[in-house]
Amino acid sequence: MKFTGFIKEYDNNIPGTAVSELLSAGFTADDKSKIVDYLKNGKPFVGIMEMQHDLFDNEVIGPCEYRTDGVYVWPGYYQFYVNKYSDCYIDEEFARHFSSNSEVDINLSESDLKAIEQEFMLYWCGKLK
């Protein structure tokens, strides 16, 4: 399981970064709209009854949810930040993964999603680092 786009202010048990670092200088992709589409098309595997808000201007992002393509896991708010902020950091390894998989439909079975959820929840609860 690989993580991308996690912000410590939302998810302090998942490997991530502070929001100020996410929106500072770093690698950014050329075609963010395709990455946003890819992030939106990830398969949701867990959601939490909590509304999330932009940490800069308090705009409503939406419900707390997590998505996957079977390799990477990302929070629902990541697509919001990538779409809204032109300087949003995109990990180079994830960008390469996206580039080689962007035309492939994300097709995961219920048992695949359940296994991803179970492993993710161990990180989310702080039982794995």
Stockholm file with secondary structure:
# STOCKHOLM 1.0

chainA/1-129         MKFTGFIKEYDNNIPGTAVSELLSAGFTADDKSKIVDYLKNGKPFVGIMEMQHDLFDNEVIGPCEYRTDGVYVWPGYYQFYVNKYSDCYIDEEFARHFSSNSEVDINLSESDLKAIEQEFMLYWCGKLK
#=GR chainA/1-129 SS CEECSCBTTTCTTSSCBCHHHHTSSSCCCSCHHHHHHHHHHSEEEEEEEEEEECTTTCCEEEEEEEEECSSEEEEHHHHHHHHHCTTCCCCHHHHHHHHHHTTSCCCCCHHHHHHHHHHHHHHHTTSCC
#=GC SS_cons         CEECSCBTTTCTTSSCBCHHHHTSSSCCCSCHHHHHHHHHHSEEEEEEEEEEECTTTCCEEEEEEEEECSSEEEEHHHHHHHHHCTTCCCCHHHHHHHHHHTTSCCCCCHHHHHHHHHHHHHHHTTSCC
//
